[in-house]
Amino acid sequence: MFECAELGEIRQKLGSFSARFDADLLEGADAAAVVKVAAAIENMAASVKAEAARRVGATHAHREWNDGRRFSGAVACICAGKRAQNPTTRMPTCRQRYLAPTADR
């Protein structure tokens, strides 16, 4: 089983940083720089998440923890920590949001 200590450390550091972050202490230009850096981090994390969700779907690993449903969007939603109550209306949104190809690759 895969265990990525580095990813866990990143999560812990980002969680610690976000818990103590106070934007009101920043000047406007500094806040703009933080927005740019945070957006870059968000895009990188989305890329990792999308690739992992794609692999979950490709290997059908979701069947172990997804009640056997075959919706690739369900895989993305569950990987994102979300559950769609109505698969016919919410799954396409999740699929588009979490499995769409990114322009940065």
C-alpha positions as CSV (number, residue, x, y, z in Angstrom):
1,M,0.0,0.0,0.0
2,F,1.2,3.5,-0.9
3,E,2.1,5.8,1.9
4,C,3.4,9.2,1.0
5,A,5.0,10.8,4.0
6,E,5.9,13.9,2.0
7,L,2.3,14.5,1.0
8,G,1.2,14.1,4.7
9,E,3.9,16.6,5.7
10,I,2.7,19.1,3.1
11,R,-0.8,18.7,4.4
12,Q,0.2,19.2,7.9
13,K,2.4,22.3,7.1
14,L,-0.3,23.9,5.0
15,G,-3.0,23.2,7.7
16,S,-0.8,24.8,10.3
17,F,0.0,27.8,8.1
18,S,-3.7,28.3,7.2
19,A,-4.8,28.1,10.9
20,R,-2.5,31.0,11.9
21,F,-2.8,33.0,8.7
22,D,-4.3,36.5,9.1
23,A,-4.8,38.4,5.9
24,D,-5.6,41.6,7.8
25,L,-1.9,41.9,8.7
26,L,-0.9,42.1,5.0
27,E,-0.5,45.2,2.8
28,G,-2.5,45.1,-0.4
29,A,0.5,44.1,-2.6
30,D,1.5,41.4,-0.2
31,A,-2.0,40.0,-0.2
32,A,-2.0,40.0,-4.0
33,A,1.2,38.0,-3.9
34,V,-0.3,35.5,-1.4
35,V,-3.3,35.1,-3.7
36,K,-1.0,34.2,-6.6
37,V,1.0,31.7,-4.6
38,A,-2.1,30.1,-3.1
39,A,-3.7,29.8,-6.5
40,A,-0.5,28.1,-7.8
41,I,-0.6,25.7,-4.8
42,E,-4.3,25.0,-5.4
43,N,-3.6,24.2,-9.1
44,M,-0.8,21.8,-8.2
45,A,-3.0,20.1,-5.6
46,A,-5.8,19.8,-8.1
47,S,-3.5,18.2,-10.6
48,V,-2.3,15.6,-8.1
49,K,-5.9,14.9,-7.0
50,A,-7.1,14.6,-10.6
51,E,-4.3,12.2,-11.5
52,A,-5.0,10.0,-8.4
53,A,-8.8,10.0,-9.1
54,R,-8.1,9.0,-12.7
55,R,-6.0,6.1,-11.5
56,V,-8.7,5.1,-9.0
57,G,-11.2,5.0,-11.8
58,A,-8.8,3.1,-14.1
59,T,-8.0,0.4,-11.6
60,H,-11.6,0.2,-10.3
61,A,-10.2,0.7,-6.8
62,H,-13.3,2.7,-6.0
63,R,-15.3,-0.5,-5.8
64,E,-13.7,-1.3,-2.5
65,W,-15.1,1.8,-0.9
66,N,-17.8,3.1,-3.2
67,D,-20.4,0.4,-3.0
68,G,-19.5,-0.8,-6.5
69,R,-20.9,2.2,-8.3
70,R,-19.3,2.8,-11.7
71,F,-19.6,6.5,-12.1
72,S,-16.2,8.1,-12.7
73,G,-17.7,11.3,-11.3
74,A,-18.5,9.4,-8.1
75,V,-14.9,8.5,-7.8
76,A,-13.9,12.2,-8.1
77,C,-16.6,13.3,-5.6
78,I,-15.6,10.8,-3.0
79,C,-11.9,11.5,-3.5
80,A,-12.8,15.2,-3.0
81,G,-14.6,14.3,0.2
82,K,-18.0,15.0,-1.2
83,R,-21.0,12.7,-1.7
84,A,-23.6,13.5,-4.4
85,Q,-27.1,12.9,-3.2
86,N,-28.5,12.6,-6.7
87,P,-26.1,10.9,-9.1
88,T,-28.0,11.8,-12.3
89,T,-27.7,15.6,-11.6
90,R,-24.6,16.1,-9.6
91,M,-22.1,13.6,-11.0
92,P,-21.5,15.5,-14.3
93,T,-20.6,18.5,-12.2
94,C,-18.2,16.6,-10.1
95,R,-16.7,14.9,-13.2
96,Q,-16.2,18.2,-14.9
97,R,-14.7,19.8,-11.9
98,Y,-12.3,17.1,-10.7
99,L,-11.5,15.0,-13.8
100,A,-11.2,17.7,-16.4
101,P,-7.8,18.0,-18.0
102,T,-5.7,20.9,-16.8
103,A,-4.0,23.3,-19.1
104,D,-0.8,23.4,-16.9
105,R,0.3,19.8,-17.8
